[in-house]
Amino acid sequence: LNIGLIRDFLKEVGSDLFAEAGQMDFTKLCRQMNIVSGPDEFLRPLNVGLLFFNEHPDKFFPYTQIDVVHFPEGPGADRFSEKIFKGPIHKMVRDALSYIKASLIEETVIKHPDRPEAERFYNYPYGAIEEALVNAIYHRGYDIREPVEVRVLPDCITITSQPGPDHSIPLADLRKKKFVSRRYRNRRIGEFLKELDLTG
């Protein structure tokens, strides 16, 4: 676990632990954050600690990455671009979202002669993409060796996260677009993402 990443996190979320982190014993700090377990002589990082506070979580959870693939002429065409994002999962999702916003979201401005206000339209709703991608990272199965994939097509964006919807949601509810799960996948990941204001 990386003390720099831990301190950055504590500072960003405004934790009282940030002021003490520089002088506190590292083991005690990790225990207070609940990112390690076991006795001192056999202390082990928890999965959530490796995913947030390690520069290379993909070494422990292969394909922990976001692949953004852009097909400007559609998936059957020869031309496409691919960008891969890795690192601590909160940084990875922010980097991917920054790239999507800067490179793939286009704004159209329509000016009207009869009023000073212009109308602004976007090819894709950034807020919806942000929510969908954060949820894909939150709810993915980190034991599955597949990346989260964002496919940007001329008429839509698809985000794929394995293993898909929670199996406790009945197929009939999925068909009605009613997504109420009886359990949470990766609850601790969700808690950290919420502290970072990445999810509600």
Disulfide bonds with the S-S distance in Angstrom:
none
